[in-house]
Amino acid sequence: MLFKPEVKDDPKTARKRVVRGIGRRMVSLSITLLILGGLGYLGWNAFQQKQTGRGGPGARPDLPVPVLAAMPRTQDVPVYLDAVGSVRALNTVTVRAQVDGKLIKVNFVEGQDVKQGDVLAEIDPVIYQAQYDQAVAKKAQDEALLANQKLDLARYQQLAASNAGSKQQADTQRAVVAQQEALVQADQAAIDNAKAMLGYTKVIAPLSGRAGLRQVDQGNIIRASDVTGLVIITQLQPIAVQFSLPQQQIVRVNAAAAGGVLAVDVFGNDGVTVIDTGTLKGIDNQVDPTTGTLKLKAEFPNAKFQLWPGQFVNVRLKVETLEKAIVVPSSAVQRGPLGTFSYVIGPDNVATAKPVVVTQQNENDAVIASGLSISDRVVTTGFANLSDGAKVLIGTDDRAPTADLAPRKRSRSPDAKGDSKAGPGKEGQATDGERRGKRERGEGDQKGQTGPAPVEPARGGAAKSQP
């Protein structure tokens, strides 16, 4: 195979080829730099907008931060100690028969409220009635014999007085009369015993309360030695609640109890509603070494039968009342590295962070011991964009935001005018009217901000407020 020898270009042609290659490279490099510069500009612009929307270093200092504010108030605040307790019946009695016999009648219904003295059941009284009659007859017999012996004693005493009879016979008859009198007294005791046994054939309720489930049915032989008994009666009105407090609260509780009767509240299943209010009745005399707690007992009227024995309930004990305390909403108290503080709005609507000392706090209110006065105005909502020294715009909470339970129906913009020529690809695109509506809804529905937003958020993203 023959090869064609390489033909060398002349200098002019080689120079032109080199110039054309350099030109193409410079154009490619210029286009690449232009694209990179555009991308960098767009990225930097987006970053600046994002920082401006979040209130970062790029935020505009002339825009005030929208917040909600509240004024501190003075009121008497009760101090409570919370605990978990169990409901217990004030009195519980197992009703048992005191005599043996056949149960011939049951006069109560399971779960019925009974009163003290009500006849709950009856036992066959035939045998006990016969014993009672026998004791009565024995006493009558001994009383007749006693009357005859007393007459004999009177005769012997008259004979002894006229020396017609011996004094010994009179003294002996006096002793016989005394013995017969004692026998009559024994007969009366036997009658009382028989009468009591006859009365035991009627089972009486020893206290007022709620009858439980019947343990013995009618027609059965019931005995006094039965362990289960006939029925259990539980006193529900009033009722007791036993709860425990940490041993660190012993001094506080004793000091409060020495000042008067302490009120105790019981909450319902929701943990918020107070279903009954009672009084503290007793404090245990020792601390449980296994748990380090002290047992307390309170008594409640339980007028509506909302407390039931064996039930676990949330209890709070009122130990004292803070008079004329400064109270602010709990959301106004913030926590930082150095402790609790609140933002106080000055005369020029400038927020300043002030340290505060909180005595006690719950879900709604916080009691301030020091750091605030009645004239201060504290921020309650809008802490996301807030900082010390920032200017704020105070809003109103007359328009509370409402949550969407379902997606909103999309509507066409006024510019569309029912245009039916929109293709399938345009159905998912939001119109200008929809975008404006979404932006307005987003401004009004910001978390922790009620009413319309006073400042339009930056294009990079809406600012979020912290409750």
Secondary structure, DSSP 8 states (H G I E B T S, - for coil): ----------HHHHHHHHHHHHHHHHHHHHHHHHHHHHHHHHHHHHHHHHHHHHTSTTS-TTS-EEEEEE--EEEEEEEEEEEEEEEEES-EEEE--SS-EEEEEE---TT-EE-TT-EEEEE--HHHHHHHHHHHHHHHHHHHHHHHHHHHHHHHHHHHHTTSS-HHHHHHHHHHHHHHHHHHHHHHHHHHHHHHHHHTTEEE-SS-EEE---SS-TTSEE-TT-SS-SEEEE--SSEEEEEEEEGGGHHHHHHHHHTS--EEEEE-TTSSSEEEEEEEEEEEEEEETTTTEEEEEEEE--TT----TT-EEEEEEEEEEEEEEEEEEGGG-EEETTEEEEEEE-TTSBEEEEE-EEEEE-SSEEEEEES--TT--EEEE--TT--TT-BEEE---SS-----SS-------TTTTT-TT--GGGTTS--HHHHHHHHHHHHHT-TT--S--SS---TT-------
